[in-house]
Amino acid sequence: MEPLRICFASSEFAPFAKAGGLADVSAALTRYLHGTGHDVRAFLPLYRRIDDGKRHLEPIEGLQGITVQLGAGHKLVFSVYTTQEPDGDLPIHFIHCPSLFGREDIYTNDKDEHRRFLVFNHAVLLTCQRMGWAPHIIHCNDWQTGLIPLLLRTKYSWDELFRNTRTILTIHNIGYQGIFSSQIADEIDLGNESYLFHQEDMSRGQIGFLKTGLLYATKLTTVSPTYAQEIQTEDQGMGMEAILRHRSQDLIGILNGVDYTEWDPAHDPFIPHHYTAEDMSGKDRNREALLEKAGLEAGKDIPIVGMVTRLTWQKGLDLVQDVLPHLLRDKDFRFIILGSGEKKFEDFFHDLARRFAGKVHFHSGFSNELAHLIEAGSDIFLMPSRYEPCGLNQMYSLRYGTIPVVRRTGGLADTVSLFDPNEGDGTGVVFDHYTGIGLGWALNSALELYKDQENWRKLQRNGMARDYSWDQQGEEYVRLYRRLAGLEG
């Protein structure tokens, strides 16, 4: 079967640059595709945090000092460097343009934020041209690569190299859209084809990178089947629902996979005690290690509720604010949360840890080691999201025998089912309505179920038996790529 040529463009790629789940998905999916014999070339901006002298980056001959002209006013120069991913030989191509990417953060609020990713979009296509490499598929991800389909249709349409190239745009979170002033149209410089900009947006004085991608990509995907349906509604479409309904035949929900080489308690290098569904004794020892690390009072029969999350409105933290203080007063359990984000939520969790000293621990920031230990040492993992395109932590929790308590939305709905003690099936506790009453019911149900250790063990085994590996999910992308490339069969 003919291997595919896949150009994968992303603003994040673990472990080089990560702000969220996009980085993990980019790394895991491309690793799967490369491992199954496809010609995959990943593209990523060379942010300052990557170009820190600790990594061996090789300049690619013939790909140095390439000029990008943005309209009449901006001429920028980039070069391309490469390295292989850690623990593998997948080639990563870094777009080096220090004036744009040599900054403290991956994303900024700087006035040239649009220009940073406009140049990145051009650089991906120009690099393919210079290499003489004709991808079957250019896989774009989120707004930062949303102009590639339009550029391919306009400024690069003359090049026969791309004659059979098709594009996919994956929506990882429709809440982030890359909306800028319509004045940047001069830099995008479509000339006589400027009518291709979304004209209603132009009349409002704006251009949206994500919306542009939704209009012109060959196919659209998002990261779970339920989210693909939800974003076509006014409630969760974030203003994009009309376009998505119009393109519903081209919109496909493919659940993200989990990289079980990293997230599996049988060999996780970040946890002190390994365990399996057949021998769970290591989980009990991880509980003790987690409590000790968090400085919380121990108790063999006292459940631990964990969270690892961005502290944002999306994650349902207003419900947590309403429910958790009352539950902590009425129930005996421990609560451990790792995350950072909005100040109002950080302040709340700092105060919660002070008010419930010995019962609550808040680690502000991020620690990969602690994230793994929370998954392995907690009994319950809390994800009460307002919306959740896919989510990965609930799938990690299932593999670690940590019972997810989730709201029925997006990928949470697709991966966690309500446990029925009478039938013995289901993998977690799921609530429907985004209310404090709903979350309170779900957490109380999980805490009560914990007392029934026979059913609890059954629930743990159910979750640990689920397979959400990229071996399953990655093949769905391959089938889609082949259909688009005309290589079915």
VENKA-V855354 format. One record per residue. RES is the residue in three letters. SS is DSSP state (h for helix, s for strand, l for the rest). OMEGA is omega in whole degrees, 0 to 359 (* if undefined). D_LAST is the distance of its C-alpha to the last C-alpha in Angstrom with 2 decimals. Layout:
RES_SS_OMEGA_D_LAST, RES_SS_OMEGA_D_LAST
This chain:
MET_l_186_7.94, GLU_l_176_9.79, PRO_l_177_12.12, LEU_l_170_12.85, ARG_s_188_16.40, ILE_s_173_17.94, CYS_s_185_21.53, PHE_s_184_23.03, ALA_s_183_26.42, SER_l_176_28.76, SER_l_179_32.52, GLU_l_180_32.51, PHE_s_180_31.04, ALA_l_2_32.55, PRO_l_189_34.82, PHE_l_184_35.79, ALA_s_185_36.38, LYS_l_170_36.27, ALA_l_181_37.80, GLY_l_185_35.53, GLY_h_178_32.25, LEU_h_181_30.25, ALA_h_181_31.20, ASP_h_180_29.91, VAL_h_180_26.56, SER_h_182_26.12, ALA_h_185_26.94, ALA_h_181_24.98, LEU_h_180_21.65, THR_h_177_21.77, ARG_h_178_22.92, TYR_h_182_19.96, LEU_h_178_17.48, HIS_h_182_19.61, GLY_h_179_19.91, THR_l_168_16.20, GLY_l_180_16.22, HIS_l_179_15.59, ASP_s_184_18.29, VAL_s_176_20.13, ARG_s_183_23.53, ALA_s_181_25.66, PHE_s_185_28.56, LEU_s_173_31.75, PRO_s_177_35.31, LEU_l_179_37.81, TYR_l_182_40.18, ARG_l_182_43.61, ARG_l_176_42.98, ILE_l_183_40.25, ASP_l_185_42.36, ASP_l_180_45.11, GLY_l_182_45.59, LYS_l_182_44.13, ARG_l_180_40.67, HIS_l_181_39.99, LEU_l_183_38.36, GLU_s_172_37.77, PRO_s_180_38.21, ILE_l_181_35.43, GLU_l_180_36.97, GLY_l_181_36.60, LEU_l_179_35.84, GLN_l_175_39.45, GLY_l_180_41.67, ILE_s_184_39.17, THR_s_171_40.82, VAL_s_178_39.59, GLN_s_179_41.81, LEU_s_183_41.93, GLY_l_181_43.84, ALA_l_192_47.32, GLY_l_187_48.49, HIS_s_174_46.32, LYS_s_181_45.16, LEU_s_183_43.47, VAL_s_176_42.36, PHE_s_174_39.67, SER_s_182_38.46, VAL_s_176_35.41, TYR_s_181_35.79, THR_s_169_33.35, THR_s_175_33.34, GLN_s_179_31.01, GLU_l_174_30.67, PRO_l_177_33.09, ASP_l_179_31.90, GLY_l_181_28.82, ASP_l_174_27.76, LEU_l_180_25.74, PRO_s_176_27.37, ILE_s_179_29.20, HIS_s_182_30.58, PHE_s_178_33.84, ILE_s_187_35.30, HIS_s_177_39.02, CYS_l_190_41.37, PRO_h_181_44.44, SER_h_180_46.13, LEU_h_188_43.31, PHE_h_180_41.89, GLY_l_183_44.94, ARG_l_186_46.12, GLU_l_187_46.91, ASP_l_177_44.17, ILE_l_180_40.46, TYR_l_183_41.18, THR_l_170_44.51, ASN_l_182_46.57, ASP_l_185_47.67, LYS_l_179_48.09, ASP_l_181_45.40, GLU_h_178_42.64, HIS_h_184_40.63, ARG_h_180_41.14, ARG_h_185_39.87, PHE_h_169_36.38, LEU_h_177_36.45, VAL_h_178_37.01, PHE_h_179_34.25, ASN_h_176_31.78, HIS_h_185_33.04, ALA_h_177_33.03, VAL_h_182_29.33, LEU_h_179_28.57, LEU_h_178_31.42, THR_h_176_30.33, CYS_h_179_26.84, GLN_h_183_28.77, ARG_h_179_31.21, MET_h_185_28.57, GLY_l_185_26.71, TRP_l_184_23.53, ALA_l_180_21.01, PRO_l_169_18.96, HIS_l_186_15.67, ILE_s_164_17.10, ILE_s_183_20.74, HIS_s_181_21.14, CYS_s_184_24.69, ASN_s_177_26.78, ASP_l_191_29.80, TRP_h_186_32.46, GLN_h_177_33.09, THR_h_188_29.94, GLY_l_180_30.00, LEU_l_183_31.18, ILE_h_180_28.30, PRO_h_179_26.34, LEU_h_178_29.63, LEU_h_180_30.60, LEU_h_182_27.29, ARG_h_187_27.95, THR_l_190_31.59, LYS_l_180_33.12, TYR_l_185_30.07, SER_l_180_28.64, TRP_l_190_30.36, ASP_l_179_28.27, GLU_h_178_25.46, LEU_h_185_24.07, PHE_h_187_22.75, ARG_l_182_21.68, ASN_l_180_17.96, THR_l_176_18.77, ARG_s_183_18.15, THR_s_172_20.28, ILE_s_173_20.27, LEU_s_177_23.68, THR_s_176_24.24, ILE_s_178_27.53, HIS_l_176_29.07, ASN_l_187_32.43, ILE_l_177_33.26, GLY_l_180_36.92, TYR_l_194_36.70, GLN_l_179_36.18, GLY_l_182_37.79, ILE_s_184_40.31, PHE_s_178_42.70, SER_s_178_45.37, SER_h_177_44.32, GLN_h_179_46.51, ILE_h_177_43.61, ALA_h_178_42.09, ASP_h_179_44.22, GLU_h_177_42.42, ILE_h_165_38.93, ASP_l_178_40.36, LEU_l_178_38.08, GLY_h_182_40.89, ASN_h_181_40.40, GLU_h_181_37.25, SER_h_176_39.13, TYR_h_181_38.65, LEU_h_171_35.17, PHE_l_177_36.88, HIS_l_192_37.20, GLN_h_177_40.43, GLU_h_176_41.83, ASP_h_180_41.53, MET_h_180_43.15, SER_h_176_46.02, ARG_l_177_46.50, GLY_l_181_46.62, GLN_s_172_43.41, ILE_s_178_39.91, GLY_s_179_37.29, PHE_h_181_34.59, LEU_h_181_32.40, LYS_h_178_33.01, THR_h_178_32.10, GLY_h_179_28.75, LEU_h_180_28.16, LEU_h_195_28.93, TYR_h_175_26.73, ALA_l_180_23.71, THR_l_177_20.42, LYS_s_177_19.69, LEU_s_172_22.14, THR_s_168_21.80, THR_s_203_24.57, VAL_l_168_25.16, SER_l_180_25.41, PRO_h_181_24.60, THR_h_179_28.33, TYR_h_178_29.19, ALA_h_177_26.71, GLN_h_184_28.87, GLU_h_184_32.16, ILE_l_173_31.92, GLN_l_180_31.75, THR_l_179_35.27, GLU_l_183_38.56, ASP_l_186_39.50, GLN_l_182_36.70, GLY_l_177_35.21, MET_l_179_37.88, GLY_l_182_38.29, MET_l_190_34.57, GLU_h_181_33.97, ALA_h_178_34.32, ILE_h_183_31.68, LEU_h_175_29.29, ARG_h_178_29.95, HIS_h_182_29.41, ARG_l_186_25.99, SER_h_179_25.15, GLN_h_180_21.91, ASP_h_183_20.78, LEU_s_185_22.24, ILE_s_175_20.33, GLY_s_177_22.17, ILE_l_182_20.57, LEU_l_172_23.18, ASN_l_174_24.27, GLY_l_178_24.05, VAL_s_176_26.99, ASP_l_183_27.53, TYR_l_171_29.02, THR_l_178_30.02, GLU_l_187_32.69, TRP_l_176_33.23, ASP_l_185_33.98, PRO_l_179_37.58, ALA_l_181_37.05, HIS_l_180_37.00, ASP_l_183_37.76, PRO_l_184_40.03, PHE_l_181_41.83, ILE_l_185_43.35, PRO_l_185_46.31, HIS_l_179_45.31, HIS_l_180_41.94, TYR_l_179_41.09, THR_l_177_38.50, ALA_l_180_38.28, GLU_l_180_40.15, ASP_l_186_42.90, MET_l_185_43.70, SER_h_179_47.01, GLY_h_179_45.71, LYS_h_178_45.06, ASP_h_180_48.74, ARG_h_175_49.77, ASN_h_175_47.48, ARG_h_180_49.25, GLU_h_180_52.53, ALA_h_180_51.25, LEU_h_179_50.02, LEU_h_179_53.34, GLU_h_180_55.26, LYS_h_182_53.29, ALA_h_180_53.78, GLY_l_181_57.45, LEU_l_180_57.30, GLU_l_182_59.38, ALA_l_177_57.75, GLY_l_188_57.65, LYS_l_184_55.67, ASP_l_181_55.25, ILE_l_183_54.75, PRO_l_177_51.15, ILE_s_175_49.67, VAL_s_182_47.68, GLY_s_171_45.60, MET_s_168_44.01, VAL_s_191_42.15, THR_s_164_41.67, ARG_s_182_42.29, LEU_s_182_45.56, THR_l_179_44.52, TRP_h_184_44.98, GLN_h_193_41.32, LYS_h_175_41.73, GLY_l_186_44.26, LEU_h_174_47.19, ASP_h_175_49.67, LEU_h_178_49.10, VAL_h_178_49.68, GLN_h_182_52.90, ASP_h_193_54.06, VAL_h_193_53.25, LEU_h_181_53.49, PRO_h_180_57.22, HIS_h_180_58.23, LEU_h_180_55.97, LEU_h_177_57.28, ARG_h_188_60.80, ASP_h_186_60.12, LYS_l_179_57.67, ASP_l_175_57.74, PHE_l_178_54.49, ARG_s_181_53.49, PHE_s_181_51.38, ILE_s_182_49.73, ILE_s_177_47.88, LEU_s_178_46.36, GLY_s_176_45.63, SER_s_180_46.98, GLY_s_186_46.96, GLU_l_186_49.29, LYS_h_183_52.93, LYS_h_179_53.92, PHE_h_176_51.51, GLU_h_179_52.50, ASP_h_180_56.13, PHE_h_184_55.49, PHE_h_172_53.94, HIS_h_180_56.66, ASP_h_179_59.22, LEU_h_179_57.52, ALA_h_178_57.65, ARG_h_182_61.33, ARG_h_182_62.23, PHE_l_180_60.49, ALA_l_183_61.28, GLY_l_180_60.12, LYS_l_184_57.51, VAL_s_174_55.34, HIS_s_177_53.90, PHE_s_174_52.30, HIS_s_181_50.75, SER_s_182_50.46, GLY_l_178_47.78, PHE_l_175_44.82, SER_l_180_44.64, ASN_h_179_41.41, GLU_h_180_43.46, LEU_h_178_45.13, ALA_h_178_41.90, HIS_h_182_40.57, LEU_h_176_43.96, ILE_h_177_44.11, GLU_h_185_40.79, ALA_h_187_42.03, GLY_h_180_45.65, SER_l_173_45.48, ASP_l_184_45.40, ILE_s_177_44.17, PHE_s_189_42.05, LEU_s_176_42.81, MET_s_183_40.39, PRO_l_194_42.05, SER_l_171_40.06, ARG_l_169_40.82, TYR_l_183_37.13, GLU_l_183_34.46, PRO_l_175_31.04, CYS_l_187_29.64, GLY_l_176_32.23, LEU_l_186_31.74, ASN_h_178_35.15, GLN_h_178_34.75, MET_h_172_31.71, TYR_h_183_33.77, SER_h_179_36.60, LEU_h_181_34.65, ARG_h_184_33.79, TYR_l_180_37.48, GLY_l_179_38.98, THR_l_194_40.50, ILE_s_179_40.52, PRO_s_170_39.15, VAL_s_191_41.30, VAL_s_169_39.29, ARG_s_182_39.39, ARG_l_179_36.69, THR_l_175_34.89, GLY_h_182_31.56, GLY_h_176_29.84, LEU_h_178_32.97, ALA_h_183_32.38, ASP_h_188_28.78, THR_h_181_29.82, VAL_l_178_33.38, SER_l_184_34.65, LEU_s_179_38.32, PHE_l_177_39.84, ASP_s_182_41.61, PRO_l_181_44.35, ASN_l_181_44.82, GLU_l_180_41.25, GLY_l_179_40.52, ASP_s_184_37.17, GLY_l_187_36.23, THR_l_181_36.04, GLY_s_176_38.64, VAL_s_187_41.07, VAL_s_174_39.79, PHE_s_189_42.02, ASP_l_192_41.26, HIS_l_181_44.03, TYR_l_180_44.67, THR_l_174_48.32, GLY_h_178_50.65, ILE_h_179_51.14, GLY_h_179_47.42, LEU_h_179_47.22, GLY_h_178_50.53, TRP_h_184_49.36, ALA_h_181_46.19, LEU_h_177_48.07, ASN_h_180_50.87, SER_h_180_48.44, ALA_h_180_46.84, LEU_h_177_50.29, GLU_h_180_51.54, LEU_h_180_48.51, TYR_h_180_49.14, LYS_l_180_52.40, ASP_l_190_50.56, GLN_h_178_49.23, GLU_h_178_47.76, ASN_h_179_45.45, TRP_h_178_44.91, ARG_h_178_43.55, LYS_h_179_41.27, LEU_h_178_40.02, GLN_h_181_39.46, ARG_h_177_37.47, ASN_h_182_35.28, GLY_h_183_34.38, MET_h_180_33.96, ALA_l_181_31.40, ARG_l_180_28.99, ASP_l_176_25.91, TYR_l_183_24.99, SER_s_176_23.63, TRP_h_174_21.11, ASP_h_178_18.97, GLN_h_188_18.51, GLN_h_182_18.76, GLY_h_182_17.07, GLU_h_176_13.66, GLU_h_176_14.11, TYR_h_181_14.65, VAL_h_179_11.59, ARG_h_178_9.42, LEU_h_178_11.95, TYR_h_184_11.96, ARG_h_178_8.34, ARG_h_181_9.09, LEU_h_183_12.34, ALA_h_182_11.40, GLY_l_183_9.15, LEU_l_179_6.41, GLU_l_177_3.72, GLY_l_*_0.00
